[in-house]
Amino acid sequence: MIRKAALLAALLAFTVVATAPGAAATKSAKASRQTMAVSISSISPQVPTAQTDVIKFTGTLRNDSGTPQTGLRVRLRYTPQKFADRVTMATFQTDQNPATLPFRASASSFMDIPALAAGAQARWEFTATPVQLGYPSFGVYPVAVEVLQNGLQIMAPQRTYLTYAPPTVPKLPRNRLAIALPVIDQPRRGTDRDAKSGAPLFVDDKLSQSINGKGRLADIARIAQSAPESVTWFVESSLLDDLDAMKNKYRVKVKKDESQEKPANAEAATWLTTMRTALASSPVVSVPYADPDVAALAHQGLDSQTSRAIELGRQRAAALLQREVKTNVNWPPAGMLDADALDLLSVSKDKVDTVLLNSTNLPPQPAVPFTPDAASTIDSVNGPVTALVADAELSKLFEPAAPTSVLLSTQRFIAETAMITGEAGQTSPRSIVIAPSRRWDPNPTLVNALLKTAKKLPWLQLTSLESIKPTKLSVPRAGLTYTDQDRKEELTAKYLGPVKEVAAKAQLTSRITEAKTPSSFDAAVLRLTSSAWRNSTRAGRAVTNQVSAAVTDQTEKIEITGSGPNRTRTLAGSSGVVPISVKNELGVQIALYIDVTSNNPELLQVNFAQKEPMTIGPRQSGMVQVPMNAAPGTSGDATVTVQLKTSDGQPYSKPQRLTIRTTGYTGIASVIVGAALTVMLAAVVMRVVRRRSERKLAHAAKTRENQIV
């Protein structure tokens, strides 16, 4: 019994000693798991084309554990089985389950790093060939780089793709790729100019930050300078307008009624010149001025704003870029439209015949196991419209949600486009469209790398967006899919209600002019409808109030003089005329009608019909004589309402009420007769008194003469 107990104790001791190194290694591995960082710097060539091509992998391993680490190895994992479809590719990219890693660990593609000091970084490098990796044919294959310590994996491997593209029979179809890049910001001005100084007035000074250094717009300009000429640019002209205004002194609101002067911004002029030069040979589409929320305008009864935005966008973009721009292609906010918005675009003055949409807005029906052709046709109230659907995965690569490696994004781009080309059943070229979100914040290094890669891949042909048309390869689509959630994303009726009122008042400032030129507030009103306010309605309301105050101030420069509750006009008799004067403080000639209505027809009747509109010169006044008739035998105060109207009959500003003091004919006659009798009686009395005085004086003089004699 004692001997058995001693033997058991010895076995336990041996077990502890035997397992201690492994336990120590496991503990060390866990300690290193979150403190070692591996990255892939290059894969060359990015696309091997022969079995014997030597593929060189390089990268770095950094020790962030705080203590020296030993026994490290960087190794390639692979599988000879290529991806079956793009869905499987996407799963591989996001899955962190070790079980989904390529199952083979290379016995030759590795590098040992014996020791790595705390905080130190080591460069690693190894090679492989398609024949070693067992790649049989064209396709996209998963690979991963893992880090081992003492034979144990200590961190999540870095996953990526390797595209093998040997010559094929028949040759691979060359898909046509169109890339659309936006140059869109949010409105930075309410009214065009400060009412006091006349200088451009901005709600903030964020544009000056965006065009400097590594600002968002500065990055876009860098991309434009090196992008292929086939890239289609969507330019929003209110942004160009704002930058053009910044070339001279401008003001920025700092408080409700205060603004601060800013010096002329030289960078704004430089940015405009850079973009003008960079886009000189590229297709340019003008986004409707201020990028309005077209769907919301269609749903809230602001139909006319869309057509005006397209027209003004074309005019301003053409002037500031000094070239022609297209407006027949529309890219709605978020790439989402419903039938109402589509109809509104199709009947605009500058007709829209092509729309660029999000893939969820126009899904295939039924669903297809391959990437459908980007082009399709949808019906509008004004005939068929071409719909171009952007590829969601490829578009995301141009603006990753988190910082990412340029190399890994490029490898993913190569893999995605190769997979589309190699999808089962494809024998003819298809069309692909890429479109990042409209207010993207791009990484120029990444975007330029993707554009450069797209240009040289043998299975892609870069082309302009407008060149893509529906073909026999187009798949059936479900029609415009617009959900309740999409509707909730729009500018609301609560937000657009005041905007609608401001828009109506602003239009009157144009209709009252004799020339009927477009309203000077058109641009300001369109900025209120911008889709940029979807996520910042509070800021949008503040700008709306600013524009509303400016429009009111403008309309009040035309007024009826002498109106008001304490200003009474007198009608001298049972009938007569009352003069009504209108003052024009605008710098343009106006044409208007004056409508006068009695509020007390039992006392006063108005008979006034203006056949032609009255014109009033700039900073002048005009007058009309309005015939009025008082009811016989009556007297007292009556009121009339005076409404100014535009030459097309639209009421202008608020109606004014005038008080008219009336007297009946009999009363007036009595007054006149009584006054005349009084005057006559006074004259007779004065004559009698004067004669008596003369007689007394004569008698007194004669008496004095007699006394002297």
ZAMARGU-4260 file (C-alpha; in steps of 0.2 Angstrom, whole numbers, plus 5000, padded with zeros to 4 digits):
<rodrens>
0) 5000/5000/5000 | 5014/5012/5004 | 5023/5007/4989 | 5008/5011/4978 | 5006/5028/4986
5) 5024/5032/4983 | 5023/5026/4965 | 5007/5037/4962 | 5016/5052/4970 | 5031/5050/4958
10) 5019/5049/4943 | 5011/5065/4948 | 5027/5074/4950 | 5033/5067/4933 | 5017/5074/4925
15) 5019/5091/4932 | 5037/5092/4926 | 5032/5085/4909 | 5018/5098/4906 | 5026/5113/4913
20) 5035/5118/4897 | 5019/5117/4887 | 5009/5127/4900 | 5022/5140/4900 | 5022/5141/4881
25) 5003/5142/4881 | 5004/5156/4894 | 5017/5165/4884 | 5006/5163/4868 | 4991/5171/4877
30) 5001/5185/4883 | 5007/5189/4866 | 4990/5186/4857 | 4985/5204/4858 | 5002/5212/4859
35) 5009/5207/4842 | 5005/5215/4826 | 5008/5208/4809 | 5005/5217/4792 | 5007/5213/4774
40) 5017/5226/4765 | 5017/5219/4747 | 5013/5204/4736 | 5022/5204/4720 | 5016/5201/4707
45) 4999/5205/4713 | 4992/5194/4699 | 5003/5179/4695 | 5000/5172/4677 | 5010/5157/4676
50) 5013/5141/4687 | 5031/5146/4690 | 5029/5164/4694 | 5038/5168/4710 | 5026/5177/4722
55) 5035/5187/4735 | 5026/5191/4751 | 5034/5204/4763 | 5028/5213/4778 | 5032/5218/4796
60) 5030/5210/4814 | 5030/5222/4828 | 5031/5217/4847 | 5020/5228/4857 | 5020/5216/4872
65) 5032/5226/4883 | 5044/5211/4885 | 5056/5203/4873 | 5048/5188/4863 | 5057/5173/4856
70) 5053/5158/4845 | 5043/5168/4832 | 5038/5162/4815 | 5028/5170/4801 | 5020/5158/4789
75) 5009/5157/4774 | 4992/5147/4775 | 4984/5143/4759 | 4972/5131/4750 | 4971/5125/4732
80) 4952/5127/4732 | 4946/5144/4725 | 4931/5154/4730 | 4915/5148/4723 | 4907/5165/4723
85) 4907/5183/4730 | 4897/5179/4745 | 4910/5166/4751 | 4923/5179/4748 | 4914/5192/4759
90) 4912/5179/4773 | 4930/5174/4772 | 4935/5193/4774 | 4924/5196/4790 | 4925/5179/4798
95) 4937/5177/4813 | 4934/5159/4816 | 4951/5149/4815 | 4941/5135/4807 | 4938/5145/4791
100) 4956/5149/4788 | 4965/5141/4773 | 4968/5123/4780 | 4986/5121/4773 | 5001/5128/4782
105) 5016/5130/4770 | 5032/5120/4774 | 5042/5132/4763 | 5034/5149/4764 | 5039/5155/4781
110) 5052/5165/4790 | 5059/5163/4808 | 5062/5178/4819 | 5072/5171/4833 | 5071/5186/4845
115) 5061/5202/4845 | 5064/5216/4858 | 5050/5225/4866 | 5044/5238/4855 | 5055/5232/4840
120) 5049/5228/4823 | 5056/5215/4811 | 5054/5214/4792 | 5048/5197/4786 | 5049/5189/4768
125) 5045/5173/4760 | 5040/5167/4743 | 5029/5154/4734 | 5023/5149/4717 | 5006/5144/4710
130) 5012/5126/4707 | 5018/5125/4726 | 5001/5132/4731 | 4992/5119/4720 | 4982/5132/4710
135) 4975/5123/4695 | 4966/5137/4685 | 4960/5155/4684 | 4952/5160/4700 | 4953/5169/4717
140) 4961/5159/4731 | 4961/5163/4750 | 4978/5165/4759 | 4983/5171/4776 | 4998/5176/4785
145) 5000/5169/4803 | 5012/5171/4817 | 5018/5157/4828 | 5027/5156/4844 | 5035/5140/4849
150) 5024/5131/4837 | 5007/5139/4843 | 4997/5152/4834 | 4997/5168/4845 | 4986/5180/4836
155) 4972/5181/4822 | 4980/5179/4805 | 4980/5192/4792 | 4968/5187/4779 | 4969/5192/4760
160) 4966/5186/4743 | 4977/5179/4729 | 4971/5180/4711 | 4979/5168/4699 | 4976/5173/4680
165) 4984/5161/4668 | 4979/5162/4649 | 4962/5155/4647 | 4953/5147/4632 | 4942/5156/4627
170) 4949/5172/4633 | 4940/5180/4648 | 4927/5193/4644 | 4933/5211/4647 | 4920/5219/4658
175) 4916/5238/4656 | 4919/5247/4672 | 4912/5265/4675 | 4918/5275/4691 | 4908/5289/4697
180) 4916/5301/4710 | 4907/5314/4719 | 4913/5332/4723 | 4898/5337/4735 | 4898/5346/4751
185) 4884/5354/4762 | 4878/5372/4760 | 4889/5384/4769 | 4878/5400/4766 | 4861/5405/4770
190) 4858/5421/4761 | 4871/5425/4747 | 4877/5441/4755 | 4876/5451/4772 | 4863/5464/4772
195) 4874/5477/4780 | 4891/5475/4772 | 4886/5467/4755 | 4900/5454/4758 | 4896/5435/4756
200) 4889/5428/4772 | 4894/5410/4778 | 4886/5401/4792 | 4903/5393/4797 | 4921/5393/4790
205) 4923/5374/4788 | 4926/5376/4770 | 4943/5384/4773 | 4948/5369/4783 | 4942/5357/4770
210) 4952/5364/4756 | 4969/5365/4766 | 4982/5352/4770 | 4973/5335/4772 | 4956/5342/4772
215) 4942/5332/4763 | 4941/5343/4748 | 4960/5345/4747 | 4961/5326/4746 | 4947/5325/4732
220) 4957/5338/4722 | 4973/5327/4723 | 4963/5312/4717 | 4956/5322/4702 | 4973/5327/4697
225) 4979/5309/4694 | 4963/5300/4690 | 4960/5292/4673 | 4950/5303/4661 | 4936/5290/4660
230) 4931/5293/4678 | 4914/5303/4679 | 4914/5317/4691 | 4898/5323/4700 | 4900/5341/4704
235) 4888/5351/4715 | 4889/5369/4710 | 4884/5378/4726 | 4900/5371/4733 | 4909/5380/4718
240) 4899/5395/4722 | 4904/5396/4740 | 4922/5394/4736 | 4921/5407/4722 | 4914/5419/4735
245) 4928/5415/4747 | 4941/5422/4734 | 4936/5439/4741 | 4933/5446/4758 | 4918/5437/4766
250) 4909/5436/4783 | 4906/5422/4795 | 4891/5422/4807 | 4897/5420/4825 | 4881/5425/4834
255) 4863/5427/4829 | 4865/5445/4824 | 4884/5446/4823 | 4897/5441/4809 | 4916/5442/4808
260) 4925/5448/4793 | 4937/5435/4785 | 4951/5440/4772 | 4951/5434/4754 | 4955/5415/4754
265) 4969/5411/4742 | 4967/5393/4744 | 4949/5394/4738 | 4955/5401/4721 | 4969/5388/4720
270) 4957/5374/4723 | 4945/5380/4710 | 4959/5382/4697 | 4965/5364/4702 | 4948/5356/4699
275) 4945/5366/4683 | 4962/5360/4676 | 4960/5342/4682 | 4942/5339/4675 | 4945/5348/4659
280) 4945/5331/4649 | 4934/5321/4660 | 4915/5318/4660 | 4907/5330/4672 | 4889/5329/4678
285) 4882/5344/4687 | 4872/5338/4703 | 4856/5349/4705 | 4861/5365/4714 | 4863/5362/4733
290) 4860/5343/4731 | 4841/5344/4735 | 4832/5330/4743 | 4822/5326/4727 | 4811/5313/4735
295) 4806/5324/4749 | 4802/5339/4737 | 4791/5327/4727 | 4782/5321/4743 | 4779/5339/4751
300) 4773/5349/4736 | 4789/5358/4731 | 4789/5351/4713 | 4796/5367/4705 | 4812/5367/4715
305) 4819/5352/4707 | 4819/5358/4689 | 4826/5375/4695 | 4840/5366/4704 | 4845/5356/4689
310) 4845/5372/4678 | 4854/5383/4691 | 4866/5369/4694 | 4871/5368/4676 | 4873/5386/4674
315) 4884/5389/4689 | 4895/5373/4686 | 4897/5378/4668 | 4902/5396/4672 | 4914/5391/4686
320) 4922/5376/4678 | 4922/5385/4661 | 4916/5370/4651 | 4900/5361/4647 | 4892/5349/4660
325) 4879/5336/4659 | 4863/5336/4669 | 4854/5322/4660 | 4861/5310/4673 | 4854/5311/4691
330) 4862/5303/4707 | 4849/5305/4720 | 4853/5306/4739 | 4859/5289/4745 | 4855/5283/4728
335) 4837/5280/4732 | 4821/5286/4722 | 4803/5281/4722 | 4791/5283/4707 | 4786/5301/4712
340) 4804/5307/4713 | 4808/5299/4696 | 4793/5307/4688 | 4798/5324/4694 | 4816/5322/4687
345) 4809/5315/4670 | 4798/5331/4667 | 4811/5344/4673 | 4816/5357/4660 | 4833/5349/4658
350) 4826/5331/4656 | 4834/5318/4666 | 4835/5301/4656 | 4848/5292/4667 | 4848/5289/4686
355) 4862/5281/4696 | 4855/5270/4710 | 4859/5260/4725 | 4858/5242/4723 | 4845/5240/4736
360) 4834/5252/4726 | 4833/5241/4711 | 4836/5223/4715 | 4835/5209/4702 | 4819/5199/4702
365) 4821/5185/4704 | 4838/5185/4713 | 4852/5179/4703 | 4868/5169/4708 | 4879/5181/4699
370) 4883/5199/4698 | 4870/5207/4686 | 4874/5220/4673 | 4873/5237/4680 | 4862/5244/4667
375) 4843/5242/4666 | 4827/5252/4661 | 4813/5259/4671 | 4797/5268/4666 | 4793/5286/4671
380) 4778/5297/4667 | 4789/5304/4653 | 4795/5288/4646 | 4809/5275/4649 | 4824/5280/4660
385) 4841/5271/4660 | 4845/5265/4678 | 4863/5262/4682 | 4865/5252/4698 | 4881/5254/4708
390) 4890/5238/4715 | 4889/5239/4734 | 4905/5229/4738 | 4916/5238/4725 | 4910/5255/4730
395) 4914/5252/4749 | 4932/5248/4744 | 4934/5267/4739 | 4928/5272/4756 | 4932/5259/4769
400) 4922/5261/4786 | 4938/5259/4796 | 4957/5262/4792 | 4963/5248/4781 | 4979/5243/4772
405) 4980/5250/4754 | 4988/5233/4749 | 4974/5223/4756 | 4960/5234/4749 | 4969/5232/4732
410) 4970/5213/4733 | 4951/5213/4737 | 4948/5224/4722 | 4957/5213/4711 | 4949/5198/4718
415) 4931/5205/4717 | 4933/5211/4699 | 4941/5194/4694 | 4927/5184/4702 | 4914/5194/4692
420) 4923/5190/4676 | 4925/5172/4681 | 4907/5169/4687 | 4899/5154/4679 | 4890/5156/4663
425) 4898/5173/4658 | 4903/5173/4640 | 4900/5192/4635 | 4906/5208/4644 | 4895/5215/4657
430) 4894/5233/4664 | 4900/5237/4682 | 4897/5254/4691 | 4907/5260/4706 | 4900/5275/4716
435) 4905/5279/4734 | 4894/5289/4745 | 4891/5307/4740 | 4900/5315/4755 | 4914/5303/4756
440) 4930/5307/4765 | 4943/5298/4754 | 4961/5292/4757 | 4970/5298/4741 | 4983/5285/4742
445) 4970/5271/4743 | 4959/5278/4729 | 4973/5282/4717 | 4980/5264/4720 | 4963/5257/4716
450) 4961/5268/4700 | 4978/5263/4694 | 4975/5245/4697 | 4958/5245/4688 | 4967/5253/4673
455) 4979/5239/4671 | 4969/5223/4675 | 4966/5213/4659 | 4948/5209/4663 | 4942/5227/4665
460) 4940/5241/4653 | 4937/5258/4660 | 4924/5269/4652 | 4913/5284/4656 | 4896/5282/4665
465) 4886/5289/4651 | 4893/5276/4639 | 4884/5262/4649 | 4867/5257/4642 | 4855/5243/4644
470) 4859/5228/4633 | 4853/5210/4631 | 4863/5205/4646 | 4852/5216/4657 | 4842/5206/4670
475) 4824/5209/4675 | 4823/5221/4690 | 4810/5222/4704 | 4806/5240/4700 | 4810/5254/4712
480) 4810/5248/4730 | 4807/5262/4742 | 4804/5256/4760 | 4796/5265/4775 | 4813/5267/4782
485) 4819/5276/4766 | 4804/5288/4768 | 4809/5292/4786 | 4826/5297/4780 | 4819/5311/4770
490) 4818/5329/4775 | 4801/5329/4785 | 4785/5339/4782 | 4789/5349/4798 | 4806/5354/4791
495) 4800/5358/4773 | 4784/5367/4779 | 4793/5384/4783 | 4804/5381/4768 | 4789/5380/4756
500) 4783/5397/4764 | 4800/5405/4761 | 4800/5398/4743 | 4783/5406/4739 | 4788/5423/4746
505) 4804/5423/4737 | 4796/5419/4720 | 4785/5435/4723 | 4801/5446/4723 | 4804/5440/4705
510) 4786/5441/4699 | 4784/5459/4705 | 4798/5465/4693 | 4794/5470/4676 | 4807/5459/4668
515) 4802/5444/4677 | 4820/5439/4680 | 4824/5424/4691 | 4822/5427/4710 | 4839/5433/4718
520) 4834/5421/4732 | 4833/5405/4721 | 4850/5399/4726 | 4847/5403/4745 | 4830/5393/4744
525) 4838/5378/4735 | 4851/5378/4749 | 4837/5375/4761 | 4831/5360/4752 | 4848/5351/4752
530) 4849/5333/4757 | 4863/5338/4769 | 4850/5344/4781 | 4843/5326/4783 | 4855/5323/4798
535) 4856/5341/4804 | 4838/5348/4803 | 4842/5360/4818 | 4856/5369/4808 | 4844/5369/4793
540) 4831/5377/4802 | 4843/5391/4808 | 4847/5394/4790 | 4829/5394/4785 | 4825/5408/4798
545) 4840/5418/4791 | 4833/5417/4773 | 4816/5420/4778 | 4821/5436/4787 | 4830/5442/4771
550) 4815/5438/4760 | 4804/5448/4771 | 4815/5463/4771 | 4816/5462/4752 | 4797/5462/4750
555) 4795/5476/4762 | 4804/5487/4751 | 4788/5489/4741 | 4775/5497/4752 | 4759/5507/4752
560) 4763/5524/4759 | 4752/5533/4771 | 4744/5517/4777 | 4741/5513/4795 | 4727/5513/4808
565) 4730/5531/4813 | 4730/5538/4795 | 4713/5543/4789 | 4708/5548/4772 | 4693/5559/4769
570) 4681/5557/4755 | 4674/5575/4752 | 4657/5571/4745 | 4646/5557/4741 | 4658/5552/4727
575) 4676/5556/4724 | 4694/5549/4722 | 4706/5543/4735 | 4724/5543/4730 | 4734/5528/4734
580) 4753/5529/4733 | 4766/5514/4732 | 4784/5517/4735 | 4797/5506/4726 | 4814/5505/4736
585) 4821/5491/4725 | 4835/5494/4712 | 4824/5488/4698 | 4808/5493/4689 | 4792/5484/4695
590) 4775/5481/4688 | 4760/5478/4699 | 4741/5479/4701 | 4732/5488/4716 | 4716/5479/4721
595) 4705/5489/4733 | 4690/5481/4742 | 4677/5490/4753 | 4675/5482/4770 | 4659/5492/4773
600) 4649/5491/4757 | 4634/5498/4765 | 4643/5514/4768 | 4656/5515/4754 | 4658/5507/4737
605) 4674/5506/4727 | 4673/5506/4708 | 4691/5503/4703 | 4697/5492/4688 | 4715/5493/4683
610) 4717/5488/4665 | 4736/5488/4664 | 4749/5485/4678 | 4757/5501/4685 | 4775/5502/4682
615) 4786/5511/4695 | 4804/5514/4692 | 4818/5510/4704 | 4818/5520/4720 | 4802/5529/4714
620) 4784/5531/4719 | 4768/5528/4709 | 4750/5533/4712 | 4733/5529/4707 | 4717/5538/4710
625) 4703/5526/4716 | 4685/5531/4714 | 4674/5529/4729 | 4655/5532/4732 | 4648/5535/4749
630) 4630/5529/4752 | 4617/5544/4751 | 4613/5551/4768 | 4626/5542/4778 | 4642/5548/4786
635) 4656/5540/4796 | 4672/5530/4795 | 4673/5515/4783 | 4688/5504/4779 | 4695/5497/4763
640) 4708/5483/4760 | 4722/5487/4748 | 4731/5472/4741 | 4746/5474/4730 | 4747/5460/4716
645) 4760/5455/4704 | 4756/5457/4685 | 4751/5439/4684 | 4738/5441/4699 | 4748/5434/4713
650) 4745/5443/4730 | 4761/5453/4735 | 4765/5455/4754 | 4751/5458/4767 | 4736/5467/4763
655) 4734/5485/4770 | 4718/5492/4778 | 4714/5511/4775 | 4701/5521/4785 | 4690/5532/4774
660) 4680/5546/4782 | 4663/5548/4773 | 4649/5561/4773 | 4633/5560/4764 | 4628/5573/4750
665) 4614/5582/4761 | 4625/5584/4775 | 4639/5592/4765 | 4626/5603/4756 | 4619/5610/4773
670) 4637/5613/4779 | 4641/5622/4763 | 4625/5633/4763 | 4626/5637/4782 | 4644/5642/4779
675) 4639/5653/4765 | 4625/5662/4775 | 4637/5665/4789 | 4649/5673/4778 | 4636/5684/4770
680) 4628/5690/4786 | 4645/5694/4793 | 4648/5705/4777 | 4632/5714/4779 | 4635/5718/4798
685) 4652/5724/4794 | 4646/5736/4780 | 4632/5743/4792 | 4645/5746/4806 | 4657/5754/4794
690) 4644/5766/4786 | 4638/5772/4804 | 4656/5775/4808 | 4659/5785/4793 | 4643/5796/4796
695) 4648/5800/4814 | 4665/5805/4808 | 4658/5817/4795 | 4646/5825/4808 | 4659/5828/4820
700) 4670/5836/4807 | 4656/5848/4802 | 4652/5853/4820 | 4671/5858/4822 | 4670/5869/4807
705) 4655/5879/4813 | 4662/5882/4830 | 4678/5890/4822 | 4668/5901/4811
</rodrens>
